[in-house]
Amino acid sequence: MNDDQSSPDLRTGSVPTMTMRQARMLDLRLYICALFTIFGAVVTIVGIRVTPAELAKASGININLWAGVAMLVLAAVFGIWAVLIPPVLPRTAGDQGAGDEPS
């Protein structure tokens, strides 16, 4: 049998611990940041290239530009949040000590 470190041992029910790299790959904040960056850039470019006729239809408000900038700001917030507060690694049963339980 292959003695692979990354596969769980089904006999004992133990699951290998997650690494920080794996936790970052599963962090949804990074995916949300990437999507808002892509969509925000596209909508901002569309808002910059608006014609006067399209602007008149929207009562003079360039909503594409405002929405695109808002999406880019939101992407920056998610990106900063993901960098400043890294994901928390899940604890295994073997990591808990006697003093870790709340009173």
C-alpha positions, 0 to 999 in steps of 0.5 A: 500500500502507498504510504502517502502523507496527504491521504487520510488514514481511514482506519483511525479516522485521522485527517492530515492538517491543513497548511497555510498555503491550502488555507489561502487557496480556499480563502473566498476573499481572494476569489471575491477580490479577483472577480470584483477587480475584473468586473470593476475594470470592465465596467469602469472602461465602459463608463469612461468610453460613454457617448453623450447620447448614452449619458443623456439616456441616464439623466446625466449620471455616468452609472457605469463609471460610478459602479466600476469605481465602487467595484474596484474599491470593494476589490481593494477592501477584500484584498487588503482584508485577505492580506492583513487578516490571514485565514485561521487554520482549523485545529485538530483534536491532537492540537488542543491542550488542557488549557485551551478550553474556555471556562 
